Every structure is written in structure tokens, then in C-alpha cells.
Amino acid sequence: MIELMGWICLVISLVLMLYHHYMYTNYDEAYNFMKRKYGQRLAKIKLPSRDDHFNYGQKFSYYTAGFAALLIILNLLHGE
């Protein structure tokens, strides 16, 4: 059960890490697209800044590494 939760958390943190790294690198293009598509409705929403995406990407990179390490340790302990 712990291993299943570890795999789920690993996948979620990996996807969020990739999303935030993508949004950091393509910040201008992504937000220009959203402004064209949603127009005035987007003005009411507070969007994360480029630095926020960088910080979230770093945080989820650490989570991904932590969950991968947890799964490796569980695999080594289970193999005994």
C-alpha cells in the first residue's frame, strides 16, 4: 500500500514538475495565448508569475527525487 502511494505521488509530482518547468520556459507564449483566448475574463484571475513557476518547479523536482528515493529504498528493503 505504501509503495502504491509512493508511485502515485511520484507520478503526480513528476507531472507537476514538468508543467511548471514548461510554464517557466514558455511563460510569454502561454500567457499571450490565454489572453487571446479568454480576454477580459482573465483579468479577474491572479496568475502566477514566472518566478512562481520557477519556484514551484524546483519544489516539485525535490518531491520527485524524494519519492523516487523512497521507492528505491522500499524496493531494496522488500528484496531481502
Helices and strands as residue ranges (DSSP letters): H 2-25, H 27-38, G 39-44, H 50-78
